Amino acid sequence: MLSFERSGLSRKLTIISALSTGSALLLAFAAFAATHVLSQVEQEQRLLFTLAGTLAANSEVALLYVDPAQAAQVLARAQFEGRDDIRQVALFDRDGKLLARSSPQQDDAPPPADLTPRALAELGKAGAARLGGPLWAPGLRQYRGVHFQQDQVGAVMIEAGLPHMWLAVLQNLLAGAAAALLSFFTALFLARRFRDNIAEPIAGLIAAARQTADGQPGAPVLHERSDELGALIDSFNDMLVQIANRDAKLAQYRDQLERQVGVRTEQLEKAKNAAESASQAKSNFLATMSHEIRTPMNGVLGMTELLLASPLSEQQRHYTSMVKRSGEHLLVIINDILDFSKIEAGKLTVEYIHFNFRELLDDIDNVFSPQAQAKRIQLELAIANDIPVAICGDPNRLRQVLFNLLGNAIKFTETGKITLRVRVASEDAQTVGLRFEVHDTGIGVSREARSRIFDSFSQADGSTTRKHGGTGLGLAISKQLVELMGGTIGIDHALTQGSIFWFAVQFDKRRVDDDGASFNQNFALGMRALIVDEYHDGRLLLERQLARWQLHSDSADGAEAALRLLHEAAARGQPYDVAVLDMDLRGSSGLMLAAEIKADPAIAAVRVLLLSDERHAADPVQRREAGVAFQLIKPPRACDLYDCIVTPVRASEGLRPATPQPARMPPPRGRRGKGGGAGRKVLLAEDNAVNVEVASAMLEGLGLDVCRAANGAEALDAVRGGHFDLVLMDCQMPVMDGMAATAEIRRHEQQHGSPQRLPVVAITANAMPGDRENCLAAGMDDYLSKPFTQQGLGEMLAHWITLPLASALRESDACADNYADSHAEHGVAMLVDDMAAPAAPAAPKRAAAPVPPLQAAPGAPAGAACPAIPAGQAAPAAGSAINPQALASIRALSPGKGGTLLKRVLQAFLNDTPKHLAALRQAVTGPGNGADAMRRTAHSLKSSAANVGADTLARRCKELEQLASAGLADGALPLLSGMEREFDAVRQALVAILEKEA
């Protein structure tokens, strides 16, 4: 059928003719064959019946007396003239039994069976014929009754072969078949003759139609037919004429439309360019003005803080407080405008990191509880018990959305209650969907305002008499942030009063298998835990869970036994690292036991985890006062317990003991090494001399042994020839870059079957979206963007190796906090690769009182104190060549030898930068395409300039790097000339600093 449908018309006509003629002839031949065979058989029956009648007349007497001898004589005398095909003749008596039988052909034909009386009676009436014998030689048996005076006295049977009959039938059938075939081929020949008369005109129509469909209508189809095909050709010719007229009109309309579209497109292009320029100018203006306003605002707020700390009269203090509140409100507006400008410019991104969800909620509670209490409003956090502790996402953006919603709720609520509800909306093995709802009893939102409440600069009450102010950007920014995180946000009307703002976001869960296979076992080697629970089943469950992570644990059934074990372990010099306390203890509570532990200096260094049946068994204030690091709901999830054990305790919780803690601090993911942190060896692969000095000082300040490599090839040789606990790999280096070197390191590990994977951390000045993913895809394990602080470096290293000096990380944390405070006071931005973008905190993190200069930790060298920024020191001017804060941070890297380190770094920068500038000029002015060399050199110079505080030079290096990446060499030469002039100013400033140091 498919072949017939796809065939051409000529072939279809042939097939139809052949099938119809062949079918008719076949049916006629079949009818002829059937009737011919039936007639031949009937004729043979009549002949045998006649012969049987003659034989019956001669055998009446023999059958009447039932005389077999006489019957045999009768059969012997029987003559069958011309019938040499008679096989046998038989006589049956009146009882149907065989009386006599003869076989004229003398063959072995089987004798016929006896007849039943009933069959004999039937034969006496009309006789019967039967076909019998073997299939290859069938025969015909004819029976006839023998009667004497109306009585049947027997029967005669004559059996004859049919070869003559079948031969005659075959001859007739062959003649008929030959006639049928001749007729078939004659019909087929005639069909072919008449087929062309129909198919050829249709083929001409098809060709003309295809030519017309291709846009090239040809001449009309000529014919001399008067049938239906002629009418069809005439209609087709008329259609060709109409198509030609239509094409002419369409061509005329198309030309006219193209002219109109060209004019409109030019107008739209101009309008589009004008709109884009206006939008870009607006975004740039908003970002620039936000930065310009932020600098004096930070100065205003800082001076106001200092002024409030000085002796003032009541009226002066009131005025100063008003100034401070107005400045803080203005700073919030500036932050909103900056975020809005980033959203419009498409530069707002989200992070993907592990964070502790309970800590984030505690931060929110600490910030908004005092605000709610000041307005006499009740603030409640209704958090579901099945929410994971450790999730993956962007905690800063999540915090910003919650701050906006809760801030609005407090602002628009005068009396009543505000509730933050968090529950699990959906969950599977990999992800968890959380739904956040902020219920308030405030003024509510009208039905008309709900449709535009999330639009930019839109407010529920836009009248001039409105009571509550605001820019109308908070909810618009929240909507953009939630959608950027892949979630949805909305508003519902409360049943009684107020409103319900909600949003739902999907987070990834920390992957934890039940058998502990996904945990790295090395972090737990050497760690000891104490489990305090009065129930044996609860202790056994925790012991089994900790044993899966190869963490040694002891158990106690009460507070007294727990204190005894803690003191005994401390006296042996093997103190416990963590204590897991049940909230319900006989005669006491886990909270009271935690307070006793933290009050005893001998055992206060242990980390305390609290297990309770209810989330609010102890509020955050009680936990902080008792020194509890984390609280979990029983039974704790494996991932939550793991995260609480390995997460470093935050300084904001006030959990550090009064006495110095032991040097051993287990990292979250201790990848290498089985012992403590002593003797850790790190390979630093960096080609920039300034960056080498700075990074080496940071690593040595953390107690690490540092080996250096100037390029990827040297790093690869060092890894092959020695043992390192971690590699810091710059991405862009000569000879072999960091990506290729890391790939070779991974290939070397596979070839030699290394039992442990060497952690390789990328250090690069590239901080654009996708750079981290590219580094991880190349085989690196982590990513750190330049410039980085010692605190950031230490926190990153603690994820992979055990730091020898845990106190060093804490001291660098304090230094970084002081350094960040001083930057915030003077309006200096601390971003990785965007010097002009300030970090916009949602709420102030420091106390109102001025921060005193930090002192060195007990037992530290005299120079280990963090360099405090003098209060009277002015911020660097806009055109200043060197940022003094960067030099102060370099001094802080080497306590007691900060001046020597600063000299080495500055001298390396002064010696190395002219080479970079010369290479850049060669790449810009030399023959050929030097864009790649220009990009690499500008990238390297950018990070070294940022490290020594040459911010303007670093920005220009970044601009040159971007030009080289885009392949735009036209503006490179003026930019390079400006860089050379800027370096002259930087060199003069650094030489003056070196002379002072000398």
N, C-alpha and C positions, 0 to 999 in steps of 0.2 A: 504493500500500500504506500509506503514512504517513497519507494522508487517510482511508482506511478504518479504520485503527487509532484515529485520533483522533475518528471520528464517533460519534454517539450510537447507542443500541440501536435506536431507531425507524428511523433512517436505514440502519443496517446491515441490518435486516430487509428494508427496501425494496430495497436494493442486491442482497441475496442473491436475493430473488424475481425481480427484473428480470434479473439475470445468468443464473440457472438457466432461467427461461422463455425468455428471448431466445436462449440458447445452444441449447436444444432445438429451438425453432422454426427457427433458422438452419440447424442440421444437417439438419432434415427438409426444408426448402426446397432446400438444396443437393443432397440425395439425389434429390428429385423432379425438379429441373432436369436433373441428369445423366442419369437414366433416361429422362426424356422426350426429350431431345435424341438419345440413342442409339437409342431406338425409332423416332423419325422418320427418322433417317438409314437405319436398317435397312429400313424400309418403302419408302423411296425407292429403295434398291438393288434390292429385289425387283421393283418396278415396271419399272425400267430393264432388269433382267435378262429380264423377260418380253418387253418390246419388242425387246430384242436377239435373243431366240429367234425371234420372228416374222421379223425381218429376215434372220436367218441362213438360214432355210428358203427364202426367196425368192432368195437370192444364191448357192445351191450351184453352179448351172451356170456362172455367171459366174466364180466363184472356181476351179471345176474346170478351165476352159479358160483361165483367167487373161486374161479379156477385159475391158479397162478400159471399153470403150464400153458393153457390156452391164451392167457393174457400175454405171456412172453412171446408166443407165436404171433399174436396180433402185432405186437411192437416190432418183432423182427421183420414182418412183411410190410411194415409201414414204409412208404416211399415219400421223400420230401424233395421233389424235383427243384433243382436250382437253388436249394437252400443247404449249402455246405457249412453254414454257421450254426446248425442245430447241435447243441451240446448234449442234451439228454431229454428223454421222454419217460414219463412215469404214469402208472395207473394206481388209483386209490380206491379201496372198496367202500361200501356204504358206511362203514364205521370210521373212515378217514385214514385207515392204515395203508401203508405202501404195499401194493399187490405185486407189481412188476415194474422193472426199470430197464431202460436200454440207453446206451451212449454211442451214437453213431460216430463220433469223432474219436472214440476209444481213449479219451483223456481221463484224467482222475478227478472229474468233477464230483464234488461231495453229493451224496444222495440227499434228496429233500426230506425234511422232517414230516412226521405224520401230521394229519390234519385233525383238528378237533371237530366234534360233531357240529358245533355251531358254525365253524368256518366252512365245513362241508356244505351245510345248508345254505350259507350265503353264496357259495360258488354255484350251487344249483340254480340260483335265481338269475344271476347276470354274469358270472365269471369275474376274474380279477387278474390284474397284471402287477408284477413287482419287479423293480430293479434290484439286482443282487450281484454277487460275485465280488472278486477283489477290486480295489480301486483302479489298478492299472489295466484290468480287463473286465469291465462291468458287463452284465448280461441281463436279459429280460425274461422273466418267467410269466407264462400265460396259463391260467387255470380256466377249466370249463367243466361244468357238471354233465354227467351221463344219466339220461332218463330212459325208463322203460315203462310205457303205459302210465304216464303221469307220476311215476315213482322214480326217485333218484336212487340209482344203484351204485354210484361212484363218481369219480372225477378224473380228468385228464390234465396233466401238466406238461407243457412244452417249454424248454429253456433254450434260448438262442443267444449267441453273441452278437454284438453291435458294431463290429469294425467297419463294415460296409456303410452302415448308416452314418457313423461319425466321420468317415472319410468324405462322404457326400456333403455332410454339414460343413466340414472344414473347407472344402472347395468353394461352396457357396459363400461362406463368410469371408474368405480371402478375396473373392471377387467383389463382395460388398465393400470391404475395407479399401481395396484399391480404388473403387469408384469414389468412396468418401474422401480419400486423400487427394485424388485428382480434383474433386470439387473444392476442397479446402485451399489448395494452392491456386486454383483458378480465382477463387474469391479474394485471396490475399493479393494476387497480382492486380486484380481490378481495383482493390482498395488503395494500393500504392499509386495507381494511375490517377484516381480521383482525389487523393490526399493533397497533392500539390496545389490543386485548384483552390483549396481552402486555406492551407497553411501558409502559402507564399504571401497573400495579401495581409494576413495577420502578422507575419514576420516583418513586412514593411511598416505596418503600423507601430510595432514595438520599437523598431529602430528610430522612427520619427519621434515617438514619445520620449525615448531616452535622450535624443539630441535636444529636444525641447526642455527636458528636466535639467540637462547640463547648462542651460542658459543660452543655447545656440539654436533657436528655432529655425528649421530649414524650410524648403519649398513644400507646397501642398503635395499630398500623395495622389498620383494619377491612377485612374482605373476606368474600366468600361463594363462595370457590373451593374445589374439592376436588382440584385437580391438584397438580403439583409446585410451582407458584408459591404455592399456598395453604400447602403445607408449609413453604416458605421463609419466608413472612410469619409463620407461627406460631412458627417458631424465632427469628426476629428479635424478636418480642414477648417471648418468654421471656428473650432476652438483655437486653432493656431492663429487665426486672424485676431481673435479677441486677446490672446496672450501677447501678441506683438503690440497691440494698442495699449494694453495695460502696462507692459514693460516700458514703453516710451513715457507714459505718464509717471510711473514710479521713478524712473531716472530723473525726470524733471523735479519731482517732489524731493528726491534724495539730495540732489544738488542744493536745493533751497534749504532743506533741513540741515545739511552739513554747514552751510554758512551760518545759520542761526545758532547751531550747537557750538561752533567755533567762537562766535561772539559771546555766548553765555558762559562757555568754559573759561574764557579769558577773564570775564567778569568774576566768576566764582573763584578762580585761582587767586585773583587779586584780593577778593574778600577773605579767602581762606588764609592767605599769607598775612593779611592784616590782623585777622583774629588770632592766629598762632603767635604772631609777634606781640600782640597785646597780652595774650595769656602768658607767654614766656616772660614778658617784661613785668607782668603782675607777680608771677611766681618769684622771679629774681628779686623784685622789689620787696616782696614780703620776707623772703629769706634774708636779704641784706639788711633790711630794717630790723628784723628780729635780732640779728647778731649785733647790729649797731646799738640797739636799745638795751640788749642784755648786758653789755659791758658796763655802762653807767649804772644800770639797775643793780647789778651785783655789788658795785661799789656803794650804792645808796643803802642797800640792805645790810651790807657788812658794817658800814659806819653806824647804821642805826642800831645794830646789835651791840657794837662797842659803846654807843652812847647810852643805851639802856642799862648797860653794866656799870656805868659811872653814876656818881651821886647827882640826882636830879630832884627838882621840886615836883610836887604832885601834878601841877599844870604842865610842866615840861615833859614829865613822863607820859602824861596823857597825850600830848601833841606828838611825842616821838612814837608812841604805840600806834597812833592813827597813821603816821607816815609809814611805819613798818607794815601794817595791815594793807594799806593801799598799795605799797610796793609789791607785796606778795601776790595780791590780786592781779596787779598789772603783769607780774612775771608769769602767772598762769595763763593770762591772755596771750602773752608773747609766745609761750610754749605751744598753745593751740594754733596760733597763726603759723608757726614754723612747721608743725606737723601737717597742717592743711596744705601749705606750700609744697611740702615733700610729696604728699599724696597726689596733688595735681601734676607735679613734675614726674611722677612715676618712680621716685627714688626711695619710697618707703618699702622696706623689706622685713621679713620675719626670720627669726632664728629657728634652729632645730637642735635643741640641747636637752639633756636630762636635767630635771629639777624636781625638788621636793614640794609637792602640792600643799602639804600641811604647813610648811614654813611660809609659803606665800600667803595662806589664809591668816596665819598669825601676824604677819606684817600688816595686812589690811586691818585686822582687829586692833592692833596697836595704834595705827594712824587715826582711825575713825571713831574709836571708842571715846577718846577725850572730846572730840568735836560733838558727838551725840550727847555726852554728859553735860557739856556747856549749854546746850539748848534744852536740857532736861527731856531728851528723847531716849527711848530704850532701843539699843542696837543688839540684834540677835543674829547669830550665825547658825543656821540649821543645815548641818552638813551630814549627808547620808553616810552610813557606816561602811558601805561596800565600795567606796571610792579608793582607787590605788594611791599609795603614797608617792611612788616614783613613776612619773610620766615623762613623755618627750614632747616638746613643743617650744613655744616662745613665752617664757614667764613674764618678761618685761611688757610685751604687748597685752598679755592677759591681765596683768596688774593695772595697766593704763586704762583698759576698758572698765574694769571693776571700780577703779578710782573715779572715773567719770560718772558712772551710774550711781555709786554710793554718794559721791559729792553732790550730785543733783538731788538725790533723795533727801539728804540732810538739809540742803538749801531750801527746798520747797516744802518741807515738813515742819510745822510749828509745834504740834503736840502729837502724842501717840507713839508709834513703834515703827522701826525699820527692820526688815528681816532679809537676810541674804540666804537663799536656799540653793543648795548644790546637790544634784542627784545624778545618777547614772541613767542616761537616756537609752543607750545601746552599748553592747559589749560583745566582743568575740575574743579569740585567742591572741590577736595582734593589737587591736585598738579598743578604745573606750570613748564613747560619746558622752560628754558632760553637758548638762543643762543648768545654767545659772539664772536665778530669778531674784530680782530686787523688789520687794514689796514695801510700799510706804503708805502712810495715812495722810499724805499731804493734799495739795490742792487738786491733784488729778490732771488729766489731759482730756480736752474736749474731743468729740468725734471728728470735727473738722480739722483739728490740729494734729491728729494722729497720722494723717496721710502725708504731712509735710514735716513732721517732727525731726526726721533724720536727714532733712535737706540742709545744705550749707547755709549758714547765717539765718536759719529759720528758728523761730521761737514760738512757744505755745501762746504767749501773750506779747504781741508786738506793738501794743499801744504806747503812747507817751506817758500814760499814767500807771504803767506796770510797776509792780512792787519789787520784783526780783530781776536783777540785771544779768548780763552775760552776753557773750558774742554769738551764741548759737552755733558754735563749732564743735562742742564736746560730743554731742550725739552723732553728728556727721562723721567725725573722726572715728568714733567707736564703731560705727557701721562699716567704715572702710577697713578698720583693723580686723574686725570679725570676719568679713568676707575675704580679707587677705589670708586669714588662717583657715579658710575653707568652711566657715560656719555661717549661721543666719542669726539675725537679730530682729526683735519686734517689741510691740507694746500691747498689753491687754488692760482692760478696764477692771479695776477691783470691784468685788461684789458690793462692798459697803462704801468705802471712800478711798481716795488715793489712786494709785496706779501700780502696774506690775510691768517692769522692764525685764526682758529675758533675752538670752542669747545661748546658742548651742554650738559647741566646737568639738571636733574630733581630735583626739590625742592618741599617739602610739604608746603602748605599754612597754615597760622594760621586760625584755624576754627572759623568762625564768622557767626552766623545765623542772618537773617534780623530782627528778633524780639528781638535780644539781649539776647536770653536765654543762649547762651554759655558764655557770660561775667559774671564774678563774680560781684555781685552788691556791695559787701562790700567795695571795694576799693574806690568807689565814694562817700560813705556816708561822708558828711561834706565838700566835695570839691565844689568849686565855679568856674564858667567859665564866661568869658566875650566874647561876639560875636560882632565883629565890621564889618558891611557890610551895604552899602548904599541901597541895594535892600532888600525889605521886604521878598521876597520868599526865598532868600538865607539864611537870618537869621532864618526864620521859619523852614527850612529844618534842619539846625544845632541844633536848639532848640529841635526839636522832637527827633533827634538822641541822644543828650545828656540826654534827659529825659528818654529814654529807659534804660539808665545805672544809673538812679536815681542821676544824677548830676545836681545841681542847676545852672542855667545860666541866665544871663541878656544880653540885646542887646543894641547896640548903632549904629546909622546910620552915624557917622562921627568921626573924630579924637578928636574934642573938647568934644563931649559927652563921648567918651571913657575915656579921661583923667579925666574928672570930676567924672565919676563913679569909676574909680580906686582910686582917692584920697579920695572920700567919704567912700569907703569900707575900705581903710587903716586906716582912722580916726576912724571908728567904731570898729576897731580891728578884722575885718573879711575880710582880703584881698583876692583878687581873686588868685586862684592857677594857672590858665591858661587863656591866652587871644588868641582868634582865630581871626586873622586880615586878611581882604581881601586886596589884593595888590592894587586894583584900588579904591581909595577914592577921593571924590571931594576936590580939592584944596590941596591934599597931596597924599601920598601913604602909603601902609601898612609898607613898609620898613622905611620910615621916622618916622611913628608913633612908630614903634618898637625902633628906636634909641632914640626918646624922652622918652619912658618908661624906657629904661635901663639907661638913663642919670639922671633920678630922683631917688635919693636913697630911697625915701619913697615908691615907687611902683616898684622898680627894681627887686624885688624878684619873680615877676610873670613870668611864663614860656610863651614864645611867639611862636605861630604857625602862619605861613604865608600861605595863600591860593592864588593861581594865576592860570590864564588860561594857561600859558605856563611854562614849566619846567625851562627855563633859564631866567625867569623874573628877578631873582636876582641870581648872581653867589655866590659860597661859600664864597668868601672873603667879599662880601657885607653883606651876612647874618651873618657872624661871627662878623663883625664890628658893625652891628646893634643889635646884641644880639638875633637873631632868632634861636630858637632851631631846628625847622624842617620846611620844605616847602613842601606843598602838592598841587597836581593838582585838580582843581575843576571839578566836585563835588568829594570830597574825599571819598574813600572807608571806610566802617565802621571799617574794621580791621586795616587800616592804621591810621585812626584818633585815634582809641583806643590805638594803639601801641605808637603813638607820645605823647599821654597824659600821659601814665603810664611809659614810658621809662625814666630812670634818665638821666639828661643832662650830657654830657661828659665834663671832664675838658679840653680836647684838643680843644674844641671849644671856650674856653675863655668866657663862658656864666655866670660864677658865679658873682654875684653882689659884689660891694665893701663893702656893709654892711652885717653883718651876716644874714643869711636866717632864717626864722622861724623854730622852732623845728619840726613842722609837715612836714613829707615827705611821701606822699602816696606811698605804695609799688606797684609793678606791679600786684601782685595778693594778695591783702589783704584778707586772708581767714577767719580770726577770729577777733572778736572785732568790736565795732561800734564807739568807740571814738578814741582819740588819742592813742599814744603809751605808755602813763604813766601806770605803774603798770603791765607791761607785765611779765608773769611768764613762765619760761622755765624749763622743766625737763631734766636733764642731766643723762643719763644712761650709766655709764662707770665704768669698774672695775679696770683700771690701775690708780694708785694714781697720777703719774706724769701727765697723760693726764687729769685727773680730775682737778688738780690745774691749768693747762694751759688753758683748755677750760672754766673753771669757771671765770678765770681772763678776758678772751676775752669777755665772755657774760656780766660780770659786767661792763666792760669798755664800752659796748654798751648800758648801762643803763637798763639791764634786771635783774629781780629777778631770782635766780638760785636755784633749788632744785636738790638734788643728789640722785642717786640710784646706788647701787653697782652691781646689776644684773638685768636680765629681770623680775624676779618674783617681786622684790621690785618696779621696774618701773610700773608693772601692778597694784600692790596694790596702788601705789601713784596715778595713773590715775583714778582708781575706787573710791578713797576716796577724791580727790580734783580736782580743776579746773586748767588747764594749757592751755596756748596759743599755745605751740609747744613742741615737744619732740625730743631731740637729742639722738638717739639710736645707741649704739655700736652694731655691728653685732655678735661679738664673746665674750660671757660672761659666767661665770659659772652659775649653777643652771638652768637658762633658757636663751637661746641666744636671740639676738635682733629680729631674724626672727619669732621665736615662740611667743615672747612677743607682737610683732606688730599684728600677726594674732589673738591673744587673745583680744587685744584692739579693733580691727575691729569687732570681734564677740560680744564684750561687747556693742559697739555702736549700732549694729543691734538689739540686744536683748532689749535694753532700748530705742530704737528709738531716738537717739541723733539727734537734728536738724542740727548740724554742725559737719563736719568731722575734727577730731583733726589731724593737720599736724604732721607727723612723718618723721624725716630726718635721714637717715643712715649716721653714721660716722664710717669709717673703713679704715684700711691701705691697703685693697685689691683694686688694681687699674687695674686689668686685664680686658680684654674684656669680657663682659658678667656679670661682678659683678654688674654693675648698673641695668641691666635688672633683675637680680635675686632679688635685693632689691625691685624694683618696683613691681615685681610679687608677693612678699610676703606681699604687702599692704602698703609699705612705699611710701612717696610722693616725696622725693628728695634724693640726694646722694651727700656726701661730703667726699673726700678721705683725709686721714692723710698723712703727717702733713699739716695743713692748716694755713693760715694767718688770722689775724683779719679782714682784708679787704675782703678776700674770704668768711669768715663766715658771715660778715655783709651783703654782697651782696646776699648771698644765703638766709639769714633770711628775707631780705627785699622782697623776692618773696612771703612770706607766712604771715608775720605779720608786723605791723607798728612799726618801731624802735622808741623808746622814744627819742633818741638823734641822729638826723640826722647828726649833726656836728661830732659826734664820728666816724661815718662811713667815713666822709670826711677826718678827721684827720688820721684815720687808713689807708686810701688810700694814703695819703701823706707819712706816715711812710713806707708803703709797697713799694712805688715807690723809696724812698731813700734807703731802704733795698735792693731792687732789683738792683738798680744802683751800690751799693757797691759790691753786689755779682757778677754782670757782670764785674765790674772792676777787681776783684780778681779771676775771672774764676770759681766761685762756682755755680754749677748747682742747680736749684730750681724745681725739678720735684717731683711728689707725691711719687712714690714707686720705682723709678729707679735712684739711686743717681749718676749713671755714665753717664746719658744721658742728654746732655745740650739742652736747648731750643734754637732753631736756628731761630732767627728773620730774616725776609726777608729784613728789612731795619732798621737802627737805629731809636729809638723812642725819644731820648733825644737830646737836643741842644749840640752844640760843647763846649760851655763854661762849666767850672766845676760847679757842683751843690752846692750852699752854704748850710750850716746847716739850717734846717727848724726850725722856731720859733713856739711857742705855738700860738694857735688861740686866738683872743681877748676874754677875759673873762675866759679862761681856766686856770687851776692850773699851778703853776710854773713848775712843772715837766711834763707837758703834751707835751712838745716839743718832736719830734721824735729823737731818738738817732742817730746822724750822725756818720758815720764811719770816723775816722781820716784819712786824706790823706796819712799820712806816715805809717799807720798800715800795716804790712805785711800780706799776705795771709797765712792761716794755711798751715803748711807743709804737705807733703803727709802722713807722719806717725804721725801727730798730733792727740791726743786722742779726743780733744774737738774742735768743730768749734765755735769760739767766736761770729760769727754772730747769731747763734741760741740763745746764752745767751743774746745778745743785743735785739733780738726780744722779749724775755720773759720780759726783763725790760720795754720794750715799752708798754706792755699790761696794766700796772698799773701806770699811770702818778703820780709821787710824791712818790710812794711806790714800785718802781720797784725792789729795793734791797730786800725788805721784801718778795715780791713774788718770786724772784729768789731763796732766801734761802729756802722757803717752797718747791719749785719744786725740787731743787737739793737734799734736805734732803729726800723728798719722794722717789726720784729715788734711792738714796743710800740705803734706808731702804727696798725698794721693790725688787730691782734687785737680791740680794742674794737668796730670796725666789724663784724667777723665775728660776735662775740657778740651785738651788737644785731640783726643780720640773723637769727641763729638764734632769738632770743627772739621776733622778729616772726613768723617762720615757725611757731614752736611755738604761740604764743598768739593769733596773728591769725586772722581768719575764713578759711574755705576750706581747701583741702588744700595745705599748704605742704611736703609730704614731699619733693618734688623739690628745692626750694630749700634745705631743711634738709640734704639729702644732699650737694648740691654745696658748700655752705658748710662743712660738717663735713669734707668731703674736703680742701678747700683748707687749712683750719686745721690738719688733722692733719699734713700734710707740713711746714708751716712750724714747728709746735711740735716736731716730731722733729728738724728741722735745728738748732734752738737748744738742744736737749737737754732740752726739757720733756717727758720721757717719759710722766709720769702724765697730763698734759694731752692728749698725742697718743693715749694709749690710750682716754681717755674720748671723744675726738673719733671714734675708730674705732667705739666702741660706739654712739655716736649715729648715725653713718653707717649702721651695720648696721640699727639700728632704723628709720631712714628708708627704707632699701632694702626692708625687710620690710613697710612700711606700718603699723608699730606706733607710734602716737603717745602711748600711755598713759604709758610710762616716760620720755618725752623731757624733760619739765619738771624732774623731780628730777635727771636726769643733767646738764641744762644748768646748774642751780644749782650742782652740784658743779664743773662746768667753770669757772664764774665765780669760785668760791672758789679753785680751783686757780690760775687766772690771777692772782688777787691775790697769791698766794704767789710765783708766777713773776715777776710784775712787781717785787715787792720785791727778789727775788734779782738780777734783771737790772739794776735801778737801782743796787743796791750795786756790782755789777760795773762798770757804766759810771762810777760815781764813782771807783772805784779806777783805772780806765783813764785818767780825766781827770787 
